Amino acid sequence: MGIEGRLIQVEVDVSNGLPGIHMVGLLSSEVKEAGERVRTALKNTGHPIPPKRITVNLSPADIKKQGSSFDLPIAAAILANLGSFPTDQLQNRLMLGELGLDGAVRPVKGVLAVVLEAKRLGMKSCILPKDNEREGAMVEGIEVFGITDLGQLCDFLSGRRVIVAEKAITRKEKQTYSVDFSEVNGQAALRRASEIAAAGMHNLMMVGPPGSGKTMVARRIPSILPSLKEEESLEITKIYSASGLFAGEALIQERPFRAPHHSASAAALIGGGNIPKPGEVTLATHGVLFLDELPEFSRASLEAMRQPLEDRFVLISRAKAAYRFPADFMLVAAMNPCKCGYYPDKEHCCCRENEIIAYKNRVSQPFLDRMDMVVRTETITYCQLVKDKKNESSYTIRQRVLRAHQLQEERYRKEAIHYNSQLLPGQIEQYCVLGKREKKLMEQIYQSFHLTGRGYYRILKTARTIADLEESAEIKTRHIHEAAALRQR
């Protein structure tokens, strides 16, 4: 359900009566079709069903059953009833998989989430399709057996064949990135803002003419972020597994970078559908969501993102259930200053004033208020483009970002947060303490910038990150000045 596993009890009764397989338990059409798939698969593997009435119940009955994962446990329960193997072999054991008409066991999606739930409930082992075996083995503390067909399943459960449980996959080292910040020439202010954003996982907006390096910088931000923690890696892998986007053999080690096209609908960004699926904000969890050409996104799509940007989760309600998806990501957005892209360069800009205002107004003020930093980019000069001096690499920047992350982990070890961007108003008063000069400066900034309460707190959180990059325990006026300058629009 969503990205969480929910275990279903499969019950089968074989009795005298009108022959056939009768399935109950609030089933979708693909689950109802499982009866014919199972019957044919059993016949073709030498296990013909006798002329009996077979009742299959999927419990609890108030949950809508979706997908083809129930084929294998239904077949196994029928085989146990017919005496192919002892019924106690099915006790306290998770089983899932789709059946082909020849009895082959085919892979299904969402295995990792289901195995995690099985472990939480104390089940002893799992029987999975062979192609899903390594995915299930990512969960330590529960045995995982992979099978290829029904014949192998019967031999294994009857003791005629020994199958060795797949060992848990060891954590692989983070892969190197194909892009690097050393490739970015000029744009010193943008490089600095990117480092601050990465250090505190802050939202970043880039405004500038076409070809000034906005997309280039955005695609390199993941390369300066620290490696994923074990729990973060597991959560990302679970999300992609439930979405059907994961086909690997080890936990995902690289932070996601999602860049949806500006034609994406609100449901594509936030998640949804008749059976709610994760959207881009969930697929970007613990990584970067890049919205290029921001004003070209529909107003409804952008406004739908306002709540996830604050709450860091998405709650999608349906008549029978509510689905909660994580949305803890760094938002990086890029836009031109006007429709043609060259304002305020009067020599090249051909937009009238009312057109410039209308273009900027495509993005609402409440949405912009959720951006921690807004950076103006400039056109790259020829000298900057062909300079011989080597730029600072992603590795060098990442070391400073990593140190800032370590300071935040130590500071918030007793809190339910990890980064400065996650600070709540009550926590800001505790962890962003200001001296008299700093308070006076913030008062002047608040009045002159006409800030909202949200804007005020976001400047403080950004200043806290700048101080962390300098390994300063206190927020100084220079940190506030830089944070405020990065907030100007």
TITOR-263559 format. One record per residue (C-alpha): y, z, x; residue number from 0; chain. Coordinates in Angstrom, 1 decimal. Layout:
residues N
py | pz | px | sedo | bake
Y | Z | X | NUM | A .
...
//
This chain:
residues 489
py | pz | px | sedo | bake
0.0 | 0.0 | 0.0 | 0 | A .
3.0 | -1.2 | 1.9 | 1 | A .
2.2 | -0.4 | 5.5 | 2 | A .
0.2 | 2.8 | 4.7 | 3 | A .
-3.6 | 2.9 | 4.2 | 4 | A .
-5.1 | 4.2 | 0.9 | 5 | A .
-8.8 | 4.7 | 0.8 | 6 | A .
-10.8 | 3.5 | -2.2 | 7 | A .
-14.2 | 4.8 | -3.3 | 8 | A .
-16.6 | 2.0 | -4.1 | 9 | A .
-19.3 | 3.1 | -6.6 | 10 | A .
-22.3 | 0.9 | -7.7 | 11 | A .
-24.8 | 1.6 | -10.4 | 12 | A .
-27.9 | -0.6 | -10.9 | 13 | A .
-29.6 | -0.2 | -14.3 | 14 | A .
-31.5 | -2.1 | -17.0 | 15 | A .
-29.4 | -4.2 | -19.3 | 16 | A .
-27.8 | -7.6 | -19.5 | 17 | A .
-28.0 | -9.1 | -16.0 | 18 | A .
-24.7 | -9.5 | -14.1 | 19 | A .
-22.1 | -7.8 | -11.9 | 20 | A .
-19.4 | -6.0 | -14.0 | 21 | A .
-16.4 | -4.7 | -12.0 | 22 | A .
-13.9 | -2.1 | -13.3 | 23 | A .
-11.0 | -0.2 | -11.8 | 24 | A .
-7.6 | -2.0 | -12.3 | 25 | A .
-8.5 | -5.1 | -10.3 | 26 | A .
-6.5 | -8.1 | -9.2 | 27 | A .
-7.9 | -11.6 | -9.7 | 28 | A .
-9.1 | -11.9 | -6.0 | 29 | A .
-11.0 | -8.5 | -6.4 | 30 | A .
-12.6 | -9.6 | -9.6 | 31 | A .
-13.9 | -12.7 | -7.8 | 32 | A .
-15.7 | -10.5 | -5.3 | 33 | A .
-18.6 | -10.2 | -7.7 | 34 | A .
-19.5 | -13.9 | -7.3 | 35 | A .
-18.9 | -13.9 | -3.6 | 36 | A .
-21.1 | -10.9 | -3.1 | 37 | A .
-23.9 | -12.2 | -5.3 | 38 | A .
-24.0 | -15.6 | -3.6 | 39 | A .
-23.8 | -14.0 | -0.1 | 40 | A .
-26.7 | -11.7 | -0.8 | 41 | A .
-28.8 | -14.5 | -2.2 | 42 | A .
-28.1 | -16.7 | 0.8 | 43 | A .
-29.0 | -14.0 | 3.3 | 44 | A .
-32.4 | -13.2 | 1.7 | 45 | A .
-31.4 | -10.4 | -0.6 | 46 | A .
-31.6 | -11.8 | -4.1 | 47 | A .
-30.2 | -9.5 | -6.8 | 48 | A .
-32.9 | -8.6 | -9.4 | 49 | A .
-32.1 | -9.3 | -13.1 | 50 | A .
-30.3 | -6.0 | -13.6 | 51 | A .
-26.9 | -4.8 | -14.9 | 52 | A .
-24.8 | -3.9 | -11.8 | 53 | A .
-21.6 | -1.9 | -12.5 | 54 | A .
-19.1 | -1.6 | -9.7 | 55 | A .
-16.2 | 0.9 | -10.0 | 56 | A .
-13.3 | 1.1 | -7.5 | 57 | A .
-11.7 | 4.5 | -7.7 | 58 | A .
-9.1 | 5.9 | -8.3 | 59 | A .
-8.7 | 3.6 | -11.3 | 60 | A .
-4.9 | 4.0 | -11.6 | 61 | A .
-4.2 | 2.1 | -8.3 | 62 | A .
-4.0 | -1.7 | -8.4 | 63 | A .
-6.7 | -3.1 | -6.1 | 64 | A .
-5.6 | -6.2 | -4.1 | 65 | A .
-7.1 | -8.4 | -1.4 | 66 | A .
-10.6 | -9.3 | -0.3 | 67 | A .
-11.4 | -6.1 | 1.8 | 68 | A .
-13.8 | -4.8 | -0.9 | 69 | A .
-16.4 | -7.5 | -0.5 | 70 | A .
-18.4 | -5.8 | 2.3 | 71 | A .
-18.5 | -2.2 | 0.8 | 72 | A .
-19.5 | -3.6 | -2.6 | 73 | A .
-22.4 | -5.6 | -0.9 | 74 | A .
-23.4 | -2.5 | 1.1 | 75 | A .
-23.5 | -0.3 | -1.9 | 76 | A .
-25.7 | -2.8 | -3.8 | 77 | A .
-28.1 | -3.2 | -0.9 | 78 | A .
-28.4 | 0.6 | -0.6 | 79 | A .
-29.2 | 0.8 | -4.3 | 80 | A .
-31.9 | -1.9 | -3.8 | 81 | A .
-33.4 | 0.2 | -0.9 | 82 | A .
-32.5 | -2.1 | 2.0 | 83 | A .
-31.4 | 1.1 | 3.9 | 84 | A .
-31.0 | 4.8 | 3.2 | 85 | A .
-28.0 | 5.6 | 1.0 | 86 | A .
-27.0 | 8.5 | 3.3 | 87 | A .
-25.9 | 5.9 | 5.9 | 88 | A .
-22.9 | 5.2 | 3.8 | 89 | A .
-21.7 | 8.7 | 3.5 | 90 | A .
-18.3 | 9.6 | 5.2 | 91 | A .
-18.0 | 6.1 | 6.5 | 92 | A .
-15.2 | 3.5 | 6.1 | 93 | A .
-16.2 | -0.1 | 5.5 | 94 | A .
-14.1 | -3.2 | 4.8 | 95 | A .
-14.3 | -6.9 | 5.2 | 96 | A .
-14.4 | -10.2 | 3.3 | 97 | A .
-17.7 | -12.1 | 2.8 | 98 | A .
-18.3 | -15.8 | 3.1 | 99 | A .
-21.0 | -17.4 | 0.9 | 100 | A .
-23.3 | -17.5 | 3.9 | 101 | A .
-23.0 | -13.8 | 4.4 | 102 | A .
-20.6 | -14.0 | 7.3 | 103 | A .
-18.1 | -11.1 | 7.5 | 104 | A .
-14.6 | -12.3 | 7.9 | 105 | A .
-11.5 | -10.5 | 9.1 | 106 | A .
-8.9 | -8.9 | 6.9 | 107 | A .
-5.3 | -7.7 | 7.5 | 108 | A .
-4.0 | -4.1 | 7.6 | 109 | A .
-7.1 | -2.7 | 9.4 | 110 | A .
-5.1 | -0.4 | 11.7 | 111 | A .
-3.3 | 1.4 | 8.8 | 112 | A .
-6.6 | 1.9 | 7.0 | 113 | A .
-8.5 | 3.2 | 10.1 | 114 | A .
-5.6 | 5.7 | 10.8 | 115 | A .
-5.9 | 7.0 | 7.2 | 116 | A .
-9.7 | 7.3 | 7.6 | 117 | A .
-9.2 | 9.3 | 10.7 | 118 | A .
-6.7 | 11.5 | 9.0 | 119 | A .
-9.2 | 12.2 | 6.2 | 120 | A .
-11.9 | 13.2 | 8.8 | 121 | A .
-14.3 | 10.2 | 8.3 | 122 | A .
-16.8 | 9.9 | 11.1 | 123 | A .
-16.9 | 6.1 | 11.6 | 124 | A .
-15.8 | 2.6 | 10.5 | 125 | A .
-17.7 | -0.6 | 10.0 | 126 | A .
-15.3 | -3.6 | 10.4 | 127 | A .
-15.5 | -7.3 | 10.8 | 128 | A .
-16.2 | -8.2 | 14.4 | 129 | A .
-12.8 | -10.0 | 14.6 | 130 | A .
-11.0 | -6.7 | 13.5 | 131 | A .
-13.1 | -4.5 | 15.8 | 132 | A .
-10.6 | -4.2 | 18.7 | 133 | A .
-7.7 | -3.6 | 16.3 | 134 | A .
-9.6 | -0.7 | 14.7 | 135 | A .
-10.5 | 0.7 | 18.1 | 136 | A .
-6.9 | 1.3 | 18.9 | 137 | A .
-7.3 | 4.5 | 17.0 | 138 | A .
-8.8 | 7.2 | 19.1 | 139 | A .
-11.1 | 9.9 | 17.7 | 140 | A .
-13.1 | 7.7 | 15.3 | 141 | A .
-16.1 | 5.4 | 16.0 | 142 | A .
-15.6 | 1.7 | 15.2 | 143 | A .
-18.5 | -0.7 | 14.8 | 144 | A .
-18.0 | -4.5 | 14.5 | 145 | A .
-20.4 | -6.7 | 12.6 | 146 | A .
-20.7 | -10.5 | 12.1 | 147 | A .
-22.8 | -10.8 | 8.9 | 148 | A .
-24.8 | -9.0 | 6.2 | 149 | A .
-28.1 | -9.3 | 8.1 | 150 | A .
-26.6 | -7.4 | 11.1 | 151 | A .
-25.2 | -4.8 | 8.7 | 152 | A .
-28.7 | -4.1 | 7.2 | 153 | A .
-30.4 | -4.0 | 10.6 | 154 | A .
-27.7 | -1.5 | 11.8 | 155 | A .
-27.8 | 0.8 | 8.8 | 156 | A .
-31.6 | 0.8 | 8.7 | 157 | A .
-31.9 | 1.6 | 12.4 | 158 | A .
-33.5 | -1.7 | 13.4 | 159 | A .
-30.5 | -2.6 | 15.6 | 160 | A .
-28.3 | -0.6 | 17.8 | 161 | A .
-24.6 | -1.5 | 17.9 | 162 | A .
-22.4 | 0.2 | 20.5 | 163 | A .
-19.1 | 1.6 | 19.1 | 164 | A .
-16.1 | -0.2 | 20.5 | 165 | A .
-14.2 | 1.9 | 23.0 | 166 | A .
-10.5 | 2.7 | 22.4 | 167 | A .
-8.2 | 0.2 | 23.9 | 168 | A .
-6.3 | 1.5 | 26.9 | 169 | A .
-2.6 | 1.2 | 26.9 | 170 | A .
-1.4 | -1.9 | 28.8 | 171 | A .
1.7 | -2.1 | 30.9 | 172 | A .
4.8 | -3.5 | 29.3 | 173 | A .
5.1 | -7.3 | 30.0 | 174 | A .
8.0 | -8.7 | 31.9 | 175 | A .
10.7 | -10.6 | 29.9 | 176 | A .
11.4 | -14.3 | 30.4 | 177 | A .
15.2 | -13.7 | 30.1 | 178 | A .
17.5 | -11.5 | 32.2 | 179 | A .
21.1 | -10.3 | 32.1 | 180 | A .
21.6 | -11.8 | 35.6 | 181 | A .
21.8 | -15.2 | 33.8 | 182 | A .
24.9 | -14.1 | 31.9 | 183 | A .
28.1 | -15.1 | 33.7 | 184 | A .
31.5 | -13.6 | 32.8 | 185 | A .
31.9 | -11.6 | 29.6 | 186 | A .
32.2 | -8.2 | 31.4 | 187 | A .
33.3 | -6.4 | 28.2 | 188 | A .
30.3 | -7.8 | 26.3 | 189 | A .
27.9 | -6.8 | 29.0 | 190 | A .
29.3 | -3.3 | 29.0 | 191 | A .
29.1 | -3.0 | 25.2 | 192 | A .
25.5 | -4.2 | 25.3 | 193 | A .
24.6 | -1.5 | 27.8 | 194 | A .
26.3 | 1.2 | 25.6 | 195 | A .
24.6 | -0.1 | 22.5 | 196 | A .
21.2 | 0.0 | 24.2 | 197 | A .
21.8 | 3.4 | 25.6 | 198 | A .
22.4 | 5.0 | 22.2 | 199 | A .
20.7 | 2.4 | 19.9 | 200 | A .
24.1 | 1.6 | 18.3 | 201 | A .
24.9 | -1.4 | 16.1 | 202 | A .
26.9 | -4.1 | 17.8 | 203 | A .
29.1 | -6.9 | 16.4 | 204 | A .
30.2 | -9.9 | 18.6 | 205 | A .
33.1 | -12.0 | 17.5 | 206 | A .
34.1 | -15.1 | 19.5 | 207 | A .
34.3 | -18.9 | 19.7 | 208 | A .
31.1 | -21.1 | 19.9 | 209 | A .
29.4 | -21.2 | 23.3 | 210 | A .
30.9 | -17.9 | 24.6 | 211 | A .
27.4 | -16.4 | 25.1 | 212 | A .
26.9 | -14.2 | 22.0 | 213 | A .
23.4 | -15.4 | 21.2 | 214 | A .
22.5 | -15.4 | 24.9 | 215 | A .
23.5 | -11.8 | 25.3 | 216 | A .
21.7 | -10.7 | 22.1 | 217 | A .
18.4 | -12.2 | 23.2 | 218 | A .
18.6 | -10.2 | 26.4 | 219 | A .
19.3 | -6.8 | 24.9 | 220 | A .
15.5 | -6.0 | 24.5 | 221 | A .
15.2 | -6.5 | 28.3 | 222 | A .
17.4 | -3.5 | 29.0 | 223 | A .
15.8 | -1.2 | 26.5 | 224 | A .
13.2 | 1.4 | 27.8 | 225 | A .
9.5 | 0.9 | 27.2 | 226 | A .
8.1 | 1.9 | 23.9 | 227 | A .
6.7 | 5.4 | 23.4 | 228 | A .
3.1 | 5.7 | 22.3 | 229 | A .
4.0 | 6.7 | 18.7 | 230 | A .
6.6 | 3.9 | 18.5 | 231 | A .
4.1 | 1.3 | 19.8 | 232 | A .
1.5 | 2.5 | 17.2 | 233 | A .
4.0 | 2.3 | 14.3 | 234 | A .
5.1 | -1.2 | 15.3 | 235 | A .
1.5 | -2.4 | 15.6 | 236 | A .
0.7 | -0.9 | 12.2 | 237 | A .
3.6 | -2.7 | 10.6 | 238 | A .
2.6 | -6.0 | 12.0 | 239 | A .
-1.0 | -5.5 | 11.1 | 240 | A .
-0.2 | -4.7 | 7.5 | 241 | A .
2.0 | -7.8 | 7.4 | 242 | A .
-0.7 | -10.0 | 8.7 | 243 | A .
1.3 | -10.9 | 11.8 | 244 | A .
-0.9 | -9.1 | 14.4 | 245 | A .
-3.9 | -10.7 | 16.1 | 246 | A .
-3.9 | -8.9 | 19.4 | 247 | A .
-6.4 | -6.6 | 21.1 | 248 | A .
-4.0 | -3.8 | 22.2 | 249 | A .
-1.0 | -2.0 | 20.9 | 250 | A .
2.2 | -4.0 | 20.8 | 251 | A .
4.2 | -3.0 | 24.0 | 252 | A .
7.4 | -5.0 | 23.7 | 253 | A .
10.2 | -4.0 | 21.4 | 254 | A .
10.6 | -6.5 | 18.5 | 255 | A .
13.4 | -9.0 | 18.4 | 256 | A .
13.9 | -10.6 | 15.0 | 257 | A .
16.4 | -13.3 | 14.3 | 258 | A .
16.1 | -14.5 | 10.7 | 259 | A .
18.0 | -17.7 | 9.6 | 260 | A .
21.2 | -17.2 | 7.6 | 261 | A .
19.5 | -18.7 | 4.6 | 262 | A .
17.2 | -15.6 | 4.3 | 263 | A .
17.2 | -13.9 | 0.9 | 264 | A .
17.7 | -10.2 | 0.3 | 265 | A .
13.9 | -9.8 | -0.3 | 266 | A .
13.2 | -11.5 | 3.1 | 267 | A .
15.5 | -9.1 | 4.9 | 268 | A .
14.8 | -5.9 | 3.0 | 269 | A .
11.2 | -6.5 | 1.8 | 270 | A .
9.9 | -7.0 | -1.7 | 271 | A .
7.9 | -9.3 | -3.9 | 272 | A .
5.4 | -8.6 | -6.7 | 273 | A .
3.3 | -6.8 | -4.1 | 274 | A .
6.0 | -5.4 | -1.8 | 275 | A .
5.8 | -6.6 | 1.8 | 276 | A .
7.9 | -5.5 | 4.8 | 277 | A .
11.1 | -7.4 | 5.4 | 278 | A .
12.9 | -8.2 | 8.6 | 279 | A .
14.5 | -4.8 | 8.8 | 280 | A .
11.0 | -3.3 | 8.9 | 281 | A .
9.6 | -5.9 | 11.3 | 282 | A .
12.5 | -5.0 | 13.7 | 283 | A .
11.8 | -1.3 | 13.7 | 284 | A .
12.3 | 0.2 | 17.2 | 285 | A .
13.7 | -3.1 | 18.3 | 286 | A .
16.6 | -5.5 | 17.6 | 287 | A .
17.6 | -7.3 | 14.4 | 288 | A .
19.9 | -10.2 | 15.3 | 289 | A .
22.0 | -11.8 | 12.6 | 290 | A .
23.6 | -14.9 | 14.0 | 291 | A .
26.4 | -16.6 | 12.0 | 292 | A .
26.8 | -13.4 | 10.0 | 293 | A .
29.3 | -14.7 | 7.4 | 294 | A .
26.8 | -17.5 | 6.5 | 295 | A .
24.4 | -14.9 | 5.1 | 296 | A .
24.6 | -14.4 | 1.3 | 297 | A .
26.8 | -11.5 | 0.2 | 298 | A .
23.8 | -10.0 | -1.7 | 299 | A .
21.6 | -10.1 | 1.5 | 300 | A .
24.2 | -8.3 | 3.6 | 301 | A .
25.0 | -5.7 | 0.9 | 302 | A .
21.3 | -4.9 | 0.5 | 303 | A .
21.3 | -3.9 | 4.2 | 304 | A .
23.9 | -1.2 | 3.9 | 305 | A .
21.6 | 1.5 | 2.7 | 306 | A .
18.8 | 0.9 | 5.3 | 307 | A .
21.5 | 1.0 | 8.0 | 308 | A .
22.3 | 4.5 | 7.0 | 309 | A .
19.0 | 5.9 | 5.9 | 310 | A .
16.8 | 4.0 | 8.4 | 311 | A .
14.1 | 3.4 | 5.7 | 312 | A .
13.7 | 1.1 | 2.7 | 313 | A .
12.4 | 2.4 | -0.6 | 314 | A .
11.2 | -0.3 | -3.0 | 315 | A .
10.2 | 0.9 | -6.5 | 316 | A .
7.9 | -0.8 | -8.8 | 317 | A .
6.5 | 0.2 | -12.2 | 318 | A .
3.3 | 1.6 | -10.8 | 319 | A .
4.3 | 2.7 | -7.3 | 320 | A .
7.1 | 3.2 | -4.8 | 321 | A .
6.8 | 1.7 | -1.3 | 322 | A .
8.5 | 3.2 | 1.7 | 323 | A .
9.1 | 1.1 | 4.7 | 324 | A .
10.7 | 2.2 | 8.0 | 325 | A .
13.9 | 0.4 | 9.1 | 326 | A .
14.9 | 2.2 | 12.3 | 327 | A .
16.4 | -0.8 | 14.2 | 328 | A .
19.4 | -1.7 | 16.3 | 329 | A .
21.6 | -4.3 | 14.4 | 330 | A .
23.2 | -7.0 | 16.6 | 331 | A .
25.4 | -9.5 | 14.7 | 332 | A .
27.5 | -12.4 | 15.8 | 333 | A .
30.2 | -14.4 | 14.1 | 334 | A .
33.0 | -16.8 | 14.8 | 335 | A .
36.6 | -15.6 | 14.2 | 336 | A .
37.2 | -18.5 | 11.7 | 337 | A .
35.3 | -21.4 | 10.1 | 338 | A .
36.0 | -23.8 | 13.0 | 339 | A .
35.4 | -20.9 | 15.5 | 340 | A .
38.5 | -21.2 | 17.7 | 341 | A .
41.1 | -18.9 | 16.2 | 342 | A .
43.5 | -17.7 | 17.6 | 343 | A .
43.6 | -20.7 | 20.0 | 344 | A .
46.2 | -22.8 | 18.1 | 345 | A .
45.5 | -25.8 | 20.3 | 346 | A .
41.9 | -26.1 | 19.0 | 347 | A .
41.9 | -24.1 | 15.7 | 348 | A .
42.5 | -26.2 | 12.7 | 349 | A .
42.0 | -23.5 | 10.0 | 350 | A .
44.8 | -22.5 | 7.7 | 351 | A .
45.6 | -18.8 | 7.4 | 352 | A .
44.1 | -18.4 | 3.9 | 353 | A .
40.9 | -20.1 | 5.2 | 354 | A .
40.7 | -17.6 | 8.1 | 355 | A .
41.1 | -14.7 | 5.7 | 356 | A .
38.6 | -16.1 | 3.3 | 357 | A .
36.1 | -16.6 | 6.1 | 358 | A .
36.4 | -13.0 | 7.4 | 359 | A .
36.2 | -11.6 | 3.8 | 360 | A .
32.7 | -13.0 | 3.5 | 361 | A .
31.6 | -9.8 | 5.3 | 362 | A .
32.6 | -6.7 | 3.3 | 363 | A .
34.4 | -3.8 | 4.8 | 364 | A .
31.7 | -1.3 | 3.9 | 365 | A .
29.2 | -3.4 | 5.9 | 366 | A .
31.6 | -3.7 | 8.9 | 367 | A .
32.1 | 0.1 | 8.7 | 368 | A .
28.5 | 0.5 | 9.7 | 369 | A .
28.9 | -1.3 | 13.0 | 370 | A .
29.5 | 1.1 | 15.9 | 371 | A .
31.1 | -1.5 | 18.1 | 372 | A .
33.0 | -4.8 | 17.6 | 373 | A .
33.5 | -6.8 | 20.8 | 374 | A .
35.7 | -9.9 | 21.2 | 375 | A .
34.2 | -12.6 | 23.4 | 376 | A .
36.2 | -15.1 | 25.3 | 377 | A .
35.6 | -18.7 | 26.2 | 378 | A .
33.8 | -18.9 | 29.6 | 379 | A .
35.9 | -20.6 | 32.3 | 380 | A .
34.5 | -23.1 | 34.8 | 381 | A .
34.9 | -20.7 | 37.7 | 382 | A .
32.9 | -18.0 | 35.8 | 383 | A .
30.2 | -20.4 | 34.9 | 384 | A .
29.5 | -21.7 | 38.4 | 385 | A .
30.3 | -18.6 | 40.5 | 386 | A .
28.0 | -17.8 | 43.4 | 387 | A .
28.0 | -14.0 | 43.1 | 388 | A .
24.8 | -12.7 | 41.6 | 389 | A .
25.1 | -10.8 | 38.3 | 390 | A .
23.6 | -7.4 | 37.7 | 391 | A .
20.0 | -7.7 | 36.6 | 392 | A .
18.4 | -6.3 | 33.4 | 393 | A .
16.3 | -4.0 | 35.6 | 394 | A .
19.4 | -2.4 | 37.1 | 395 | A .
21.0 | -1.9 | 33.7 | 396 | A .
17.8 | -0.6 | 32.2 | 397 | A .
17.6 | 2.2 | 34.8 | 398 | A .
20.9 | 3.5 | 33.6 | 399 | A .
19.9 | 3.1 | 29.9 | 400 | A .
16.6 | 4.9 | 30.6 | 401 | A .
18.5 | 7.8 | 32.1 | 402 | A .
20.7 | 8.0 | 29.0 | 403 | A .
17.7 | 8.0 | 26.8 | 404 | A .
16.1 | 10.8 | 28.8 | 405 | A .
19.2 | 12.9 | 28.4 | 406 | A .
19.1 | 12.3 | 24.6 | 407 | A .
15.4 | 13.1 | 24.4 | 408 | A .
16.0 | 16.4 | 26.2 | 409 | A .
19.1 | 17.2 | 24.1 | 410 | A .
17.4 | 16.5 | 20.7 | 411 | A .
13.9 | 17.9 | 21.5 | 412 | A .
14.3 | 20.4 | 18.7 | 413 | A .
15.6 | 17.9 | 16.2 | 414 | A .
14.0 | 15.1 | 14.3 | 415 | A .
16.0 | 12.4 | 16.1 | 416 | A .
15.9 | 10.6 | 19.4 | 417 | A .
19.1 | 8.8 | 19.9 | 418 | A .
22.9 | 9.4 | 19.5 | 419 | A .
23.1 | 6.8 | 16.8 | 420 | A .
20.8 | 8.9 | 14.6 | 421 | A .
23.1 | 11.9 | 14.6 | 422 | A .
24.0 | 13.3 | 11.2 | 423 | A .
27.5 | 14.8 | 10.4 | 424 | A .
26.2 | 18.4 | 10.8 | 425 | A .
24.6 | 17.6 | 14.1 | 426 | A .
27.7 | 15.8 | 15.4 | 427 | A .
29.6 | 19.0 | 15.2 | 428 | A .
26.9 | 20.7 | 17.3 | 429 | A .
26.3 | 18.0 | 19.9 | 430 | A .
29.7 | 16.2 | 20.1 | 431 | A .
31.9 | 19.2 | 20.8 | 432 | A .
35.5 | 18.2 | 21.7 | 433 | A .
38.2 | 20.1 | 23.7 | 434 | A .
41.8 | 20.4 | 22.5 | 435 | A .
43.0 | 17.2 | 24.2 | 436 | A .
40.0 | 15.3 | 22.8 | 437 | A .
40.6 | 16.6 | 19.2 | 438 | A .
44.3 | 15.6 | 19.4 | 439 | A .
43.3 | 12.2 | 20.6 | 440 | A .
40.8 | 11.7 | 17.8 | 441 | A .
43.4 | 12.8 | 15.2 | 442 | A .
45.8 | 10.1 | 16.5 | 443 | A .
43.0 | 7.5 | 16.5 | 444 | A .
41.9 | 8.4 | 13.0 | 445 | A .
45.5 | 8.0 | 11.6 | 446 | A .
46.5 | 4.9 | 13.6 | 447 | A .
43.2 | 3.0 | 12.9 | 448 | A .
43.1 | 4.2 | 9.3 | 449 | A .
39.4 | 5.2 | 9.8 | 450 | A .
37.0 | 6.3 | 7.2 | 451 | A .
34.8 | 9.4 | 7.7 | 452 | A .
32.0 | 7.1 | 8.7 | 453 | A .
34.2 | 5.3 | 11.2 | 454 | A .
35.3 | 8.6 | 12.7 | 455 | A .
31.8 | 9.8 | 13.3 | 456 | A .
30.7 | 6.5 | 14.7 | 457 | A .
33.4 | 6.6 | 17.4 | 458 | A .
32.2 | 10.1 | 18.3 | 459 | A .
28.6 | 9.0 | 18.6 | 460 | A .
29.6 | 6.1 | 20.7 | 461 | A .
31.7 | 8.4 | 22.9 | 462 | A .
28.7 | 10.7 | 23.3 | 463 | A .
26.6 | 7.7 | 24.6 | 464 | A .
29.3 | 6.7 | 27.0 | 465 | A .
29.4 | 10.2 | 28.4 | 466 | A .
25.6 | 10.2 | 28.7 | 467 | A .
25.8 | 7.0 | 30.8 | 468 | A .
28.0 | 8.9 | 33.2 | 469 | A .
25.7 | 11.9 | 32.9 | 470 | A .
28.6 | 14.0 | 31.6 | 471 | A .
27.8 | 17.0 | 29.6 | 472 | A .
31.2 | 16.9 | 27.8 | 473 | A .
33.0 | 14.1 | 26.0 | 474 | A .
36.2 | 13.4 | 27.8 | 475 | A .
39.3 | 11.5 | 26.7 | 476 | A .
38.3 | 8.4 | 28.7 | 477 | A .
35.0 | 8.2 | 26.8 | 478 | A .
36.9 | 8.4 | 23.4 | 479 | A .
39.4 | 5.8 | 24.6 | 480 | A .
36.6 | 3.3 | 25.4 | 481 | A .
34.7 | 4.1 | 22.2 | 482 | A .
37.8 | 3.5 | 20.1 | 483 | A .
38.6 | 0.3 | 22.0 | 484 | A .
35.2 | -1.0 | 21.2 | 485 | A .
35.7 | -0.1 | 17.5 | 486 | A .
38.8 | -2.2 | 17.1 | 487 | A .
38.5 | -5.3 | 14.9 | 488 | A .
//
